[in-house]
Amino acid sequence: MSSETYAAVRQTAVWCYRGGSISAEPRINDRIRVPEVRLVGPSGEQVGIVPLAKALELAQEYDLDLVEVAANARPPVCKLMDYGKFKYESAMKAREARKNQAHTVIKEMKLRPKIDPHDYDTKKGHVVRFLKQGDKVKITIMFRGREQSRPELGYRLLQRLAEDVQDLGFVESNPKQDGRNMIMVLGPHKKKTEAMAEAREAQAARKAEAKANPGRSQNAAEAETAEAPAEASAEAPAEAPAEA
């Protein structure tokens, strides 16, 4: 076997192993203008070097297309395939790959050293949500006026927050002073792809449940709407003395 033949066979084998990736606009059928080709069968089997006319005849017999997959080989490598179906499947694979592509996102949450307990719980809830989504979170403690002389307040607050969310994330960047601010970065335990997959599964489960019980979700929404005014009226007398 000559070196050129060996190189062509090796290139064909590599192409088949990689799943038959072809260029965006390959030459097909009558657009192929060479005297002979190295032919690959529909299942990836090596047919060998055959005249172009014979390759086109086989394509007609199999009701498939003759597609040039390695134009730079000598002779060029062609494969028998349903080119329309191949293009459609390739487009679907590319679409699915883009759908599952994970982009690293860094969210930011700002707090004050003397934050109110209710505000702290609200901010912590946002951090929990970000970590569950697989995103990193940059926590910034903002010091003002005399607060700048008490950096330990910010440090303790960051430590407290890290401990509160340790089941969902970890300290990726330890607290450090940056001018009037103190910054800490939390990283999620879950990867972004895992979080996206779980979110899709949960969404599919909710859709399946709603489809199986179409009246249940509507009744639940109506019940929540009916309970809201009753709860407000029940809580109003208790809040009135506090406001007074």
Secondary structure, 3 states (H helix, E strand, C coil): CCHHHHHHHHHHHHHHHCCCCCCCCCCEHHHCCCCEEEEECCCCCEEEEEEHHHHHHHHHHHCCEEEEEECCCCCCEEEEECHHHHHHHHHHHHHHHHHHCCCCCEEEEEECCCCCHHHHHHHHHHHHHHHHCCCEEEEEEECCHHHHHCHHHHHHHHHHHHHHCCCCEEEEEEEEEECCEEEEEEEECCCHHHHHHHHHHHHHHHHHHHHHCHHHHHHHHHHHHHHHHHHHHHHHHHHHHHHC
